[in-house]
Amino acid sequence: MSPERPTAPQDPAAPEGMPARILELGEELRREGVAVGTSELLDAFEVLREISWTSQEDFREALAATLAKSQEDRRIFELVFERFFFRAVELAASREGVREEDRANLGELTEQELDALRAEIAAALRDGSEGAMRDLARMAIAAFARRQEGSGVIGVDVQRIRRALGLRAEPQPDLPEDDPRRDGLPRDALRRFEALMRRELERSQIERTGNLPPSRPLGELDRALPSGPLADLAAVHRVVAQLRRRLATQGLQARGHRRHAHVDVRRTMRASLQTGGVPVELKFRPRRPRRPEIYVLCDVSTSVTSASVFFLSVLHALHDTFRKMRSFVFIERISEVTDIFEHERNFKTVSERIGADAGVADISGYTDYGRVWSEFLVQVEDDLHPRATVIVLGDARTNGRDPRADIFAQIAARAGRTFWLNPEPRLYWNYGDSVIAAYEEFCTAFECWTTAQLEDFVRALTRPVVAV
Amino acid sequence: MSVTPTEAQESTHPSPSSVQDVAAGLRSVGYLPGESTALVAYLATKLGKPVLVEGPAGVGKTELAKALSRYLGRELVRLQCYEGLDEAKALYEWNYRKQLLRIQAEAADTGWSAVQEDIFGEEFLLARPLMTAIASELPVVLLIDEIDKTDQEFEAMLLEVLSDFQISIPELGRVQARTHPIVLLTSNNSRELTEALKRRCLYLWLDYPELEHELEIVRLHAPDLSETIARRLVEVIGMVRALDLKKPPSIAESIDWARALLLLGVQEIDSETFNETMSVIVKHRADMDVVAERVGLKLGSPADVA
């Protein structure tokens, strides 16, 4: 859909072509899935009339306040904004033939001069002054580009320069007393400095080659659940925190639709006193959804290693929200870990204790679903009832063993609802030893490897249980 | 607020002319705004658009509204939202009892239409916060606190108020805003707000402040605390926030803690004082264990006393 072009601001001082740039930015944000409507763009123009265009900070904040209306959107906005205006500037520069000259006049640096530069950079990082850091990033690159050839890969070069400068977040006690690096540098300042160096290197690359690298959309992968062994736990927690909030409130929303069920006679009578005994206003009895009882089975075998960090933190979040919940982990056999989750707040300790105490791997360390189902059924058979919800987190890869879907069917029949969360993309389901199809007959299976998919699941989970 | 309207009018900053003005103004009333906070506050005064402020509990969302009202010399009208809040409590209500009395006081032969004209007048209207804000003679700051606690139906009702600044009362007609209120909505993000509401607002995300900024805030509210202790305190708070807690300490709690330390005449934050005063910043049993273990030990014990 092509948006209606809002009228350009009438301000004569506004630079030429800016309205078009803003519209392009809006277009780019839409492509990344941020809901930018025409009214948002109109707001953006209105806002830009009120602030000075010379401060980059103000400019960005003002646009963000009108275009990005949630924390998630804000994160995407930052990425897109940086990329968009960086590219726009570089494109203009390369078209106009503007080149930077200062690089040549920095001759070979002596060791003392280098040390001075190191100290200066460390001090700037400690004080966190953005302007100084930008200049110093440029100096550092110039200085080190002369000493050793760049590898051509920007990420590698950045790390190499950082190491050469001896910039670390950890304290370095063997350095002299007055060196700012001694107590370690603030991590976020370090990250900002790296970003500046990357920016500088990209700039010089564009200058050398004379054209821009192709623009790459942020893509689904950037937003996929962080799952590698180097997974950013903080990112997992962000997703889970959101999940927790949703879980805490979503049931309530659904309740509104069927609120008008029973008249509460006592409250109606009391309210009628205000109107001289005439029941003008009917009071209804609130309809409370039954709290679901949840059983969670979580695969912790090696085939789902990458996902299990995430799964465990989901479990963690669920435990905070639901009172009646029992969790189990399994590989070849199952082990109940409800207690661990209830008594331990710290996620890391939880995962360590599960690793140490659960004793779920027998000999092979391969998942044995058949055995898991029968053990689970024995343990909880008497407790399962139609209001219970069973959630299985796993990839349904049986390693060639009998899936025993018949026992799974028994479980599903006893429980009210059964869900399966599979960390593999749907494309891989039922290939190789994946037998999800056998189980899917008895449960609702979700693929779950991005935030959005997780949200779909949460929506399904918090739908009120229909009493049977 | 104890200022009477006329005084307020006189002391009103006519209209801030730049972001720096707003920042300085908020500072002068004891609120230290971050960069984006000042900017969005400025835009709100300029454009008259509502501002949706989101962020974790205790980062000064509500305080921002109060500070704005102090700075601009406007009255603050506050609507605290909760589950089940409805029009009667947010907009207006007919005063049934007064209406009944009116009818009874009337002579028996008065015609129905005369009475009807009479009892649906402004005299019998109980104005609730939204109505008060709209109908006020002087411009106000309207704070709709914790909007995420209400139902979606209520949000839909707000739309008319927020975009046109008017309220339709079937018996009376439309009540139009005489002045343009500055509207702040706060949300703890416990529920996704509807797109329609978000579209009408400017968006401001408030997060825990950076170290230097928080230090400044603590110093402002506990000026007698020595620089070194204040800095240490803010660092410790930062460490505590970095843990995965049920409820991380808010800015208000750091200030409370600073005052507590001041009262106790503490000279240094070591593990003993920390463990004794921890309850000021950590409010959950399970959290306390984690914090004592992860932060308390790092602080080091007082000299020679194990």
Interface residues (C-beta under 8 A of the other chain):
Chain A: A35 G37 S39 E40 D43 E46 V47 E50 I51 S52 E57 D58 E61 A62 A64 A65 T66 A68 K69 S70 Q71 R74 H237 R245 R246 A248 T249 Q250 L252 Q253 G256 Q274 T275 G276 V280 D320 R345 N346 F347
Chain B: S18 V19 E35 S36 L39 V40 Y42 L43 K46 L47 K49 L52 E54 E83 Y96 R97 L100 D148 D151 Q152 E153 N189 S190 R191 E192 E195 K198 R199 C201 L202 Y203 L204 W205 L243 D244 L245 K246 A286 D287 D289 V290
